[in-house]
Amino acid sequence: MKAVFICGGIGKRMRPITKDKTLLNFCGKSLIRHHLETALSAGIEKFLIIGNPDNIDDIKAVAGTIPKTNIDFAVQEKPSGMAGALLSAASLLGKEPIIIVNPNDIFESSAYTNLLNAFTADTSYSAYITAHKVDTYFPGGYLAIDEQNEIRTIIEKPAKGSEPSNLVNIVIHLYSNPQTLVNYLKKTTSKTDDIYEKSIDTMIHDGQKIKAVIYDSSWHAIKYPWHILYAMDHFLQRLTPRIASTARISDKAVIDGQVIIEDNAKVFEGAVIRGPSFIGRNTIIGNNALIRESHIGESSVIGFSAEIKHSYIGDTCWFHSNYIGDSIIEDNCSFGAGAVTANFRLDETNIGTTINDDKIDTGTDKLGAMIGSGARIGINASLMPGIRIGSNAFVGPHVCLTHDLDAGKMALSSSSYKVLPNKNLALDQNKRSKLLDKLGK
């Protein structure tokens, strides 16, 4: 069985985060590596990874670190959806059964074994589609099924309240003969990027039998930047506590719960790290710093009296006497002393934002800042809940940022004080003595 990973998208909805989703690191491994290891644990032995021109070399580098894996690669030159990705690699799909995977989704290995078991039990279906029950609306594809779990239709992003069921289509799909899918993809047209979904619907209407395989374990989709926090939680909750032998931990620091501290990290006196948390290689946790349920990347500095609460911090970031709550901060960012992120509205309602001109309810009342790589935040700056700051943007000292800041921009406050001559250069000795006497009394 071959697993086909679709990694050719460009993540327009993820701004200001610029790193490819499959290359985001969680607990010391990129997401694509996590996916490869999950599939291997389920017995998948062959892989095809379809990337884009910008990420394919990095993906190859990651894959090359996993020994004894059989991996082919293809490049999707233009971001034309899943259909475009599969057609760009049609010659590599072969005629044997395959499992198509969207690696922006995070799931357990049981999702694979469920499909494989369903296929082994009854090979009469053309395809087997993973379905997950949701309690709240999810902006994805929904399935209508009959009593035998046979799919009657698939509806992509129905309006809220118009869903045909509570079953969401997760792209972990097994095809008995991938060339059948390729033929449908070639003859299906659409003005949007839903050719893949329309092809499945056409297959159903043409009499092809497609079965829904229910998956009820953990699942998270990374569609928007705040979803990185859900992915972080998924991996943190599954980590095995470990402190590297080369890490230096003060005997006056507190390490509590499920915590990983990687090679050459340093934790100084008075620091507290409460799990589940991950501390990357060469990172410094300074005196009296507090880390709670967070992911800290490599070579970062969490300086004196900084608090990092439930946040994802990238590599080479710098903090000093800050509060960072429920935030996503990409690589190479720094916070001046006293700068803070707000993560909770005064009216206690869900935090909203705008993505590609669409107003989005994040679905949570706890969300801090989302910050792209290379950003700089000045001393005593305040970032309001849900603020997005683009790569290489600067927020000046004392600014209270209430709106998103685009990449490469600066937000500066105007000076409100005056500089005047000092007419009282010094108190004479008599006045000083009388003042000291008063203070002494």
C-alpha positions as CSV (number, residue, x, y, z in Angstrom):
1,M,0.0,0.0,0.0
2,K,1.3,3.5,-0.9
3,A,0.4,6.7,0.9
4,V,0.3,9.8,-1.2
5,F,0.9,13.1,0.7
6,I,-0.5,16.2,-0.9
7,C,1.9,19.0,0.2
8,G,1.6,21.4,-2.8
9,G,-0.6,24.1,-1.3
10,I,0.7,27.5,-0.4
11,G,-1.4,28.3,2.7
12,K,-3.0,31.6,1.9
13,R,-5.1,31.5,5.1
14,M,-2.1,31.0,7.3
15,R,-0.7,34.5,7.1
16,P,1.2,36.0,8.9
17,I,2.9,32.5,9.4
18,T,5.2,32.0,6.4
19,K,6.6,28.6,7.1
20,D,5.1,25.8,5.1
21,K,2.6,23.9,7.4
22,T,4.2,20.5,6.7
23,L,7.6,22.0,7.9
24,L,6.3,23.4,11.2
25,N,8.2,21.7,14.0
26,F,6.4,20.0,16.9
27,C,8.5,18.5,19.7
28,G,11.6,18.4,17.6
29,K,10.2,17.0,14.4
30,S,8.6,18.6,11.4
31,L,4.9,17.8,10.7
32,I,5.8,15.9,7.6
33,R,8.1,13.6,9.6
34,H,5.4,13.0,12.2
35,H,3.1,12.0,9.3
36,L,5.7,9.6,7.8
37,E,6.3,8.0,11.2
38,T,2.5,7.6,11.8
39,A,2.0,5.9,8.5
40,L,5.0,3.6,9.0
41,S,3.6,2.6,12.4
42,A,0.4,1.6,10.6
43,G,2.2,-0.7,8.2
44,I,2.4,1.7,5.2
45,E,5.7,1.1,3.4
46,K,5.7,3.2,0.3
47,F,5.2,6.9,-0.1
48,L,4.7,9.6,-2.8
49,I,5.1,13.1,-1.6
50,I,3.7,15.9,-3.9
51,G,5.3,19.2,-3.0
52,N,5.6,22.6,-4.6
53,P,8.7,24.4,-6.0
54,D,9.3,26.2,-2.7
55,N,9.0,23.3,-0.2
56,I,10.1,20.2,-2.1
57,D,13.8,20.5,-1.3
58,D,13.1,20.9,2.4
59,I,10.7,18.0,2.4
60,K,13.3,15.8,0.6
61,A,15.8,16.8,3.3
62,V,13.4,15.7,6.1
63,A,12.5,12.4,4.3
64,G,16.2,11.6,3.8
65,T,16.7,11.4,7.6
66,I,14.3,8.5,7.9
67,P,16.2,5.3,7.1
68,K,14.8,2.5,4.9
69,T,11.8,4.4,3.5
70,N,10.6,4.0,-0.1
71,I,9.6,7.6,-1.1
72,D,9.0,9.1,-4.5
73,F,8.6,12.8,-5.1
74,A,6.7,15.0,-7.5
75,V,6.3,18.8,-7.9
76,Q,3.0,20.6,-8.4
77,E,4.1,23.7,-10.3
78,K,1.0,25.7,-9.7
79,P,-1.4,25.8,-6.7
80,S,-4.4,24.2,-8.4
81,G,-5.9,22.2,-5.6
82,M,-5.8,18.5,-4.8
83,A,-6.8,17.6,-8.4
84,G,-3.9,19.5,-9.8
85,A,-1.5,17.8,-7.4
86,L,-2.7,14.3,-8.2
87,L,-2.7,14.9,-12.0
88,S,0.9,16.3,-11.8
89,A,1.9,13.0,-10.3
90,A,-0.5,10.7,-12.2
91,S,2.3,8.6,-13.7
92,L,3.6,7.8,-10.2
93,L,0.3,6.7,-8.7
94,G,0.4,3.3,-10.3
95,K,-2.5,0.8,-10.4
96,E,-2.3,-0.7,-6.9
97,P,-4.4,0.7,-4.0
98,I,-3.3,4.0,-2.6
99,I,-4.2,6.2,0.4
100,I,-4.4,9.9,-0.3
101,V,-3.6,12.1,2.7
102,N,-3.8,15.8,3.4
103,P,-0.9,16.3,5.8
104,N,-2.3,19.5,7.1
105,D,-4.6,17.3,9.2
106,I,-3.3,15.6,12.3
107,F,-4.7,12.3,13.4
108,E,-3.8,8.9,15.0
109,S,-2.5,5.9,13.2
110,S,-5.9,4.2,13.8
111,A,-7.2,6.3,10.9
112,Y,-4.9,4.2,8.6
113,T,-5.8,0.9,10.2
114,N,-9.5,1.7,10.0
115,L,-9.2,2.2,6.2
116,L,-7.0,-0.9,5.7
117,N,-9.4,-3.1,7.8
118,A,-12.4,-1.8,5.8
119,F,-10.7,-2.5,2.5
120,T,-9.6,-6.0,3.6
121,A,-13.1,-6.9,4.8
122,D,-14.8,-5.8,1.6
123,T,-12.9,-5.0,-1.6
124,S,-16.0,-4.2,-3.6
125,Y,-15.9,-0.5,-3.1
126,S,-14.0,1.9,-5.4
127,A,-13.0,4.1,-2.6
128,Y,-13.0,4.4,1.2
129,I,-13.3,7.8,2.7
130,T,-12.5,8.7,6.3
131,A,-15.4,10.4,8.1
132,H,-15.3,12.2,11.5
133,K,-18.3,13.3,13.6
134,V,-18.2,17.0,14.6
135,D,-20.1,18.8,17.3
136,T,-19.8,22.3,15.8
137,Y,-19.7,23.6,12.3
138,F,-16.4,23.0,10.4
139,P,-15.7,24.8,7.0
140,G,-15.1,21.6,5.0
141,G,-16.7,18.8,3.1
142,Y,-19.7,17.0,4.5
143,L,-21.0,13.5,3.8
144,A,-24.5,12.1,3.4
145,I,-24.5,8.3,3.9
146,D,-27.0,5.5,4.0
147,E,-27.5,2.7,6.7
148,Q,-24.5,0.7,5.3
149,N,-22.2,3.8,5.5
150,E,-22.2,4.1,1.7
151,I,-21.8,7.7,0.6
152,R,-24.7,9.2,-1.3
153,T,-23.1,12.7,-1.8
154,I,-20.3,14.9,-0.7
155,I,-21.0,18.7,-0.3
156,E,-18.0,21.0,0.0
157,K,-18.4,23.8,2.5
158,P,-22.2,24.0,2.9
159,A,-23.6,27.0,4.6
160,K,-23.8,26.8,8.4
161,G,-27.1,25.1,9.3
162,S,-27.3,23.4,5.8
163,E,-25.0,20.4,6.5
164,P,-26.4,17.1,5.3
165,S,-25.0,15.4,8.4
166,N,-22.5,15.8,11.2
167,L,-19.9,13.7,9.3
168,V,-16.9,15.7,7.9
169,N,-14.8,14.4,5.1
170,I,-11.2,14.0,6.3
171,V,-8.7,13.5,3.4
172,I,-7.5,10.1,4.3
173,H,-8.9,8.3,1.3
174,L,-8.2,4.8,0.0
175,Y,-8.7,4.1,-3.7
176,S,-8.8,0.5,-5.0
177,N,-7.7,1.7,-8.5
178,P,-6.1,5.1,-8.5
179,Q,-6.4,5.3,-12.3
180,T,-10.2,5.4,-12.0
181,L,-9.8,8.5,-9.9
182,V,-7.4,10.0,-12.4
183,N,-9.8,9.5,-15.3
184,Y,-12.6,11.3,-13.4
185,L,-10.2,14.2,-12.4
186,K,-9.3,14.7,-16.1
187,K,-12.8,15.1,-17.3
188,T,-14.1,17.2,-14.4
189,T,-14.1,21.0,-14.6
190,S,-14.8,23.7,-12.1
191,K,-14.2,27.5,-11.7
192,T,-12.9,26.9,-8.2
193,D,-10.4,24.4,-6.7
194,D,-13.0,21.7,-5.8
195,I,-12.4,19.5,-8.8
196,Y,-11.3,16.7,-6.5
197,E,-14.6,16.8,-4.5
198,K,-16.7,17.1,-7.6
199,S,-14.9,14.1,-9.1
200,I,-15.9,12.0,-6.1
201,D,-19.5,13.1,-6.4
202,T,-19.5,12.3,-10.1
203,M,-18.1,8.8,-9.3
204,I,-21.0,8.2,-6.9
205,H,-23.6,9.4,-9.4
206,D,-22.1,7.1,-12.0
207,G,-22.6,4.1,-9.7
208,Q,-19.2,3.8,-8.2
209,K,-19.5,2.5,-4.6
210,I,-17.7,4.6,-2.0
211,K,-17.8,3.8,1.6
212,A,-17.5,6.1,4.6
213,V,-15.2,4.7,7.3
214,I,-15.9,6.3,10.7
215,Y,-12.9,7.6,12.6
216,D,-13.6,8.8,16.1
217,S,-10.1,9.5,17.6
218,S,-8.2,12.7,17.8
219,W,-8.3,14.9,14.7
220,H,-7.1,18.5,14.1
221,A,-7.0,20.5,10.8
222,I,-4.5,23.3,10.4
223,K,-6.4,25.8,8.2
224,Y,-5.7,29.0,10.1
225,P,-2.7,30.2,12.2
226,W,-4.4,29.7,15.6
227,H,-4.9,26.0,14.7
228,I,-1.2,25.6,15.3
229,L,-2.1,25.8,19.0
230,Y,-4.4,22.8,18.6
231,A,-1.7,20.9,16.8
232,M,0.8,21.8,19.5
233,D,-1.6,20.5,22.2
234,H,-2.0,17.2,20.2
235,F,1.8,16.5,20.3
236,L,2.4,17.9,23.8
237,Q,-0.2,15.7,25.3
238,R,1.5,12.6,23.8
239,L,5.1,13.3,24.7
240,T,7.2,11.2,27.1
241,P,9.0,13.3,29.7
242,R,12.7,13.6,29.0
243,I,15.6,15.8,30.0
244,A,18.7,15.5,27.8
245,S,22.0,14.6,29.5
246,T,23.6,17.7,28.1
247,A,20.9,20.1,29.4
248,R,21.9,22.2,32.4
249,I,19.1,22.5,35.0
250,S,19.5,24.5,38.2
251,D,18.6,22.6,41.4
252,K,16.6,25.7,42.2
253,A,14.4,25.4,39.1
254,V,11.1,23.6,39.1
255,I,10.3,21.0,36.3
256,D,6.7,19.8,36.8
257,G,4.8,17.2,34.7
258,Q,5.3,16.1,31.1
259,V,8.3,18.1,30.0
260,I,10.9,17.6,27.3
261,I,14.2,19.6,27.6
262,E,16.5,19.1,24.6
263,D,20.3,19.1,24.3
264,N,22.3,22.0,25.6
265,A,19.3,23.8,27.0
266,K,19.8,25.8,30.2
267,V,17.2,26.5,32.9
268,F,18.3,29.0,35.6
269,E,17.5,29.5,39.2
270,G,13.8,30.3,40.0
271,A,12.5,29.2,36.6
272,V,9.4,27.1,36.5
273,I,8.4,24.8,33.6
274,R,5.0,23.1,33.9
275,G,4.0,20.5,31.5
276,P,3.1,19.5,29.0
277,S,5.8,21.6,27.6
278,F,8.7,21.3,25.1
279,I,12.0,23.2,25.3
280,G,14.2,23.0,22.2
281,R,17.9,22.6,21.8
282,N,20.2,25.4,23.0
283,T,17.3,27.4,24.5
284,I,17.8,29.4,27.7
285,I,15.1,29.7,30.3
286,G,16.1,32.6,32.5
287,N,15.7,33.4,36.2
288,N,12.1,33.4,37.5
289,A,10.7,32.7,34.0
290,L,7.4,30.7,33.9
291,I,6.6,28.3,31.1
292,R,3.1,26.7,31.0
293,E,1.8,24.3,28.4
294,S,4.0,25.7,25.7
295,H,6.3,24.8,22.9
296,I,9.6,26.7,22.7
297,G,11.8,26.2,19.7
298,E,15.6,26.0,19.4
299,S,18.1,28.7,20.4
300,S,15.6,30.9,22.0
301,V,15.9,33.0,25.1
302,I,13.1,33.3,27.6
303,G,14.7,35.9,29.8
304,F,14.2,37.1,33.4
305,S,10.6,37.1,34.7
306,A,9.0,36.3,31.3
307,E,5.8,34.2,31.3
308,I,4.9,32.0,28.3
309,K,1.4,30.5,28.7
310,H,0.0,28.0,26.2
311,S,2.0,29.4,23.2
312,Y,3.9,28.2,20.3
313,I,7.3,29.9,20.0
314,G,9.6,29.3,17.0
315,D,13.4,29.2,16.8
316,T,15.8,32.0,17.8
317,C,13.2,34.1,19.6
318,W,14.0,36.5,22.4
319,F,11.9,37.6,25.4
320,H,12.6,39.6,28.6
321,S,10.0,40.4,31.3
322,N,7.0,39.8,29.0
323,Y,3.7,38.1,29.2
324,I,2.9,35.9,26.1
325,G,-0.4,34.1,26.2
326,D,-2.1,31.8,23.7
327,S,0.1,33.2,20.9
328,I,1.9,31.9,17.9
329,I,5.3,33.5,17.2
330,E,7.4,32.4,14.3
331,D,11.2,32.3,14.1
332,N,13.6,35.1,14.8
333,C,11.2,37.4,16.7
334,S,12.1,39.6,19.8
335,F,10.1,41.3,22.5
336,G,11.4,44.3,24.4
337,A,11.1,44.4,28.2
338,G,7.5,45.0,29.3
339,A,5.8,44.1,26.0
340,V,2.8,42.0,26.5
341,T,0.1,40.1,24.5
342,A,-3.5,40.3,25.5
343,N,-5.4,37.1,25.1
344,F,-8.9,37.7,26.5
345,R,-11.5,40.3,25.5
346,L,-13.1,42.5,28.3
347,D,-16.5,41.4,27.1
348,E,-15.4,37.8,27.3
349,T,-16.7,36.9,23.8
350,N,-15.0,34.9,21.1
351,I,-12.1,36.6,19.3
352,G,-12.6,37.4,15.6
353,T,-10.2,38.2,12.8
354,T,-10.2,38.8,9.1
355,I,-8.7,36.3,6.7
356,N,-8.6,37.2,2.9
357,D,-11.3,39.8,3.5
358,D,-13.6,37.2,5.2
359,K,-14.5,37.8,8.9
360,I,-13.7,34.7,10.9
361,D,-14.8,33.7,14.3
362,T,-11.8,31.9,15.7
363,G,-14.1,29.8,17.9
364,T,-12.2,30.6,21.1
365,D,-12.2,33.4,23.7
366,K,-8.5,32.9,24.4
367,L,-6.2,34.0,21.7
368,G,-3.1,36.2,21.8
369,A,-1.0,37.5,18.9
370,M,0.0,35.7,15.7
371,I,3.4,37.0,14.6
372,G,5.4,36.3,11.4
373,S,9.2,35.7,11.3
374,G,11.6,38.5,12.0
375,A,9.1,40.8,13.8
376,R,10.3,43.1,16.5
377,I,8.1,44.3,19.4
378,G,9.4,47.4,21.4
379,I,9.5,47.9,25.1
380,N,6.1,48.2,26.9
381,A,4.1,47.6,23.7
382,S,0.7,46.0,24.1
383,L,-0.8,43.7,21.5
384,M,-4.6,43.2,21.6
385,P,-6.3,39.8,21.4
386,G,-6.1,38.1,18.0
387,I,-3.7,40.6,16.5
388,R,-1.7,39.5,13.4
389,I,1.7,40.9,12.7
390,G,3.4,40.2,9.5
391,S,7.0,39.1,8.9
392,N,9.7,41.8,9.5
393,A,7.2,44.2,11.0
394,F,8.1,46.5,13.9
395,V,5.9,47.6,16.7
396,G,7.4,50.6,18.4
397,P,7.8,51.3,22.2
398,H,4.6,51.9,24.1
399,V,2.3,51.3,21.1
400,C,-1.0,49.7,21.9
401,L,-1.6,47.7,18.7
402,T,-5.4,47.3,18.0
403,H,-5.3,46.4,14.3
404,D,-3.3,43.9,12.2
405,L,0.1,45.1,11.0
406,D,1.2,44.0,7.5
407,A,4.6,42.5,6.7
408,G,7.4,45.0,6.5
409,K,5.4,47.8,8.2
410,M,6.2,49.8,11.3
411,A,3.7,51.0,14.0
412,L,5.1,53.9,16.0
413,S,3.6,56.2,18.6
414,S,4.1,59.9,18.5
415,S,6.0,61.6,21.2
416,S,3.8,63.5,23.7
417,Y,6.4,65.0,26.0
418,K,8.4,68.2,25.8
419,V,12.1,68.9,26.5
420,L,12.6,72.2,28.5
421,P,15.5,73.8,30.3
422,N,15.9,72.7,33.9
423,K,15.7,75.8,36.1
424,N,16.3,73.9,39.2
425,L,19.6,72.4,38.5
426,A,20.4,71.6,42.1
427,L,19.1,72.3,45.6
428,D,21.3,74.4,47.7
429,Q,22.8,72.7,50.8
430,N,20.4,74.4,53.3
431,K,17.3,73.3,51.4
432,R,18.7,69.8,51.1
433,S,19.4,69.6,54.8
434,K,15.9,70.9,55.7
435,L,14.4,68.4,53.2
436,L,16.3,65.5,54.7
437,D,15.3,66.6,58.2
438,K,11.6,66.5,57.2
439,L,12.0,63.1,55.6
440,G,13.7,61.8,58.7
441,K,10.8,62.8,60.8
